[in-house]
Amino acid sequence: MLTMVDPDKPFSTRWYATPAAQREARRVGAHFRHLIVAQFGNLPDPTVLRIVALVALVFSSAFFVYPRSIVSVQTEVMQRTDLTTHAVPTAKPVNAVISTGRIGISAGSQNGPLSAARATEAAVVAPVLIATEAPAAPPVEGSLLPNYRVLLMYGLPGDPSYGSLGSYDNLRLLEFMRERAAEFQEIDPSRPIKLGVEIIASLAQKTPGVDGSYVRDSSATSIYSYTEFTRSNDMLLFLDVQIGRRKVPEEVQRLHRYLLEPHVHLALDPEFAVGSTEIPTVDLGSVSAADIRWTQEYLVALASENKLPPKILMVHQFVPEMIVNKPLLRPVRGVQLVIDVSRWGNQEAKTAAYTQFVNDERVEFGGIMLSGTWDDPAMSTEDVINLPGAPDIVIYQ
């Protein structure tokens, strides 16, 4: 039974366990007590008593300390000479499976050499842990990834300076995207293509604007226009928010009415998410793992409450600082998280960035942004498919 001692104190100090009832001690009869006293009169001198007491103490300690049952675990000696050539698995999420028999380690298919420092350590005698790779949870019904590869055109409607989208009318946009889809299907027919567009729903700027957020919102008319266009052509629509001095929850909730559409998804652009004394496009912004987790849970709740298929949450990144505490990111069932590598540059630079931000950091899904203007030279469709862990989303800027 629990009782509340002081309701004004924090929760952690409110509750205490009621003490258990104490047993009444047995009383020893007078005759028995006299017998014990008489026997003590026949004991040897104190020195002998000390020796007897010490021996009794040793044997009783061994009895109580030694475990009643022992789980035997076989151990394996790793010789120092073997360590220099022994390949150990690289880090990969695992579930430990421990048995009372032999224990060993297994995980993943990628191997790497053991460091020289560890190779010079003394021989190790230790239990070997058998581990199996954590099984990925099956996608929620209606999830797009990984069944489809998604191709998007990016930009600000009517303004070509922010991406290819502003240079195309809807008819030409469809033609361009279908041509790219045909290229991907020819090289990799195993994965169907889903087309879409990513429009900038809130544009970062150097001036504070009316609300001091350093962000200019796209008009509802423009967003609804692309909502209708993408729906009628069985395409996806991603709304990209650049955040400025606003908070992530504030920026996301502004788009609630659009996200109620089954084919509309969300993208966060940390580059322009700045602090209260910083200016977007001047200072490099960032979002935190906590911001992303909040958005994941928001989208799960939105889809669940309105009986929508799972949403995709895309986060752009081209330097490590753009996502604070990125190792804390975790998949959340009911929403699909994509890290899109938006690094400009040649193929070598883009490949290195994709490898770092998607493969090495073990994100849920990966994307890459291609720019015909700022990539030199631009990556071909074959180059993209040949990236290690080919992207799930490809964006044409």
Secondary structure, DSSP 4 states (H G I P E B T S, - for coil): -EEES-TTS-GGGTEEEPPPPPPPPPPPPHHHHHHHHHHHTT---HHHHHHHHHHHHHHHHHHHHS-SS-----EEEE-HHHHTT-EEEPP--EEE---SS-------S-EEEPPHHHHTSPPEEEEPPPEEEPPPPPPPTT--TTTSEEEEEEEBTTBGGG-GGGG--HHHHHHHHHHHHHHHHHH-TTS-EEEEEEEEEEEE-SS-TTTTSSEEEPPHHHHHHHHHHHHHTT-EEEEEE--BTS-HHHHHHTTHHHHTSTTEEEEE-GGGB--TT--BTTB---EEHHHHHHHHHHHHHHHHHTT-PPEEEEEEESSGGGEETGGG---BTTEEEEEEE---S-HHHHHHHHIIIIIITT-SEEEEEE-TTTSSSPPPHHHHHTSSS--SEEEE-
